[in-house]
Amino acid sequence: MLFTPLASAAIACTMAVAIAKHAFMKGDPFLGGYELAAVYLCVAVLLVVAGPGRFAADRWLIAYLRNR
């Protein structure tokens, strides 16, 4: 879990701003769409809450160094 929660929080903030810009500032959520930003926001929040789990780079690195 090197910096996954921190990076995911930054991505979540960026996607929240993108959704706000498309949905609220433009006034028409269907013009340009914000669905992809919403999907990225959900994935980023999931990684903040759950962490990278077994796909973490440091977990693979530690296992590699122990078996060497």
C-alpha positions in Angstrom: 0.0 0.0 0.0 2.6 2.5 -1.0 0.6 5.6 -1.8 -2.6 4.1 -3.1 -5.0 5.7 -0.7 -3.4 9.1 -1.1 -3.4 8.9 -4.9 -6.9 7.6 -5.0 -8.1 10.4 -2.8 -6.6 12.9 -5.2 -8.2 11.2 -8.2 -11.6 11.2 -6.3 -11.3 14.9 -5.7 -10.5 15.6 -9.4 -13.4 13.5 -10.6 -15.8 15.2 -8.1 -14.8 18.6 -9.6 -15.2 17.2 -13.2 -18.7 15.9 -12.3 -19.6 19.3 -10.7 -18.4 21.2 -13.7 -20.4 19.1 -16.2 -23.6 18.6 -14.1 -23.9 21.9 -12.2 -21.9 24.6 -14.0 -23.0 23.8 -17.5 -26.5 23.2 -16.4 -27.1 20.3 -18.7 -25.7 17.0 -17.4 -26.5 15.3 -20.7 -24.3 17.7 -22.8 -20.8 16.2 -22.8 -21.7 13.6 -20.2 -20.2 13.0 -16.8 -20.8 9.2 -16.5 -17.2 8.3 -17.1 -16.0 10.7 -14.4 -18.6 9.2 -12.1 -17.3 5.7 -12.7 -13.7 6.8 -12.0 -14.9 8.5 -8.9 -16.5 5.3 -7.6 -13.3 3.3 -8.4 -11.2 5.9 -6.6 -13.4 5.9 -3.5 -13.3 2.1 -3.5 -9.5 2.1 -3.5 -9.5 4.7 -0.7 -11.8 2.7 1.4 -10.6 -0.9 0.7 -7.0 -0.3 -0.3 -5.2 -2.1 -3.1 -5.4 -5.5 -1.4 -3.5 -8.4 -3.0 -2.7 -6.3 -6.1 -0.4 -4.0 -4.1 3.1 -3.5 -5.6 4.7 -3.6 -2.2 3.2 -6.9 -1.4 4.7 -8.4 -4.6 8.0 -6.7 -3.9 8.2 -8.0 -0.3 7.3 -11.6 -1.5 10.0 -11.4 -4.2 12.7 -10.2 -1.8 11.9 -12.9 0.8 12.1 -15.7 -1.8 15.4 -14.5 -3.3 
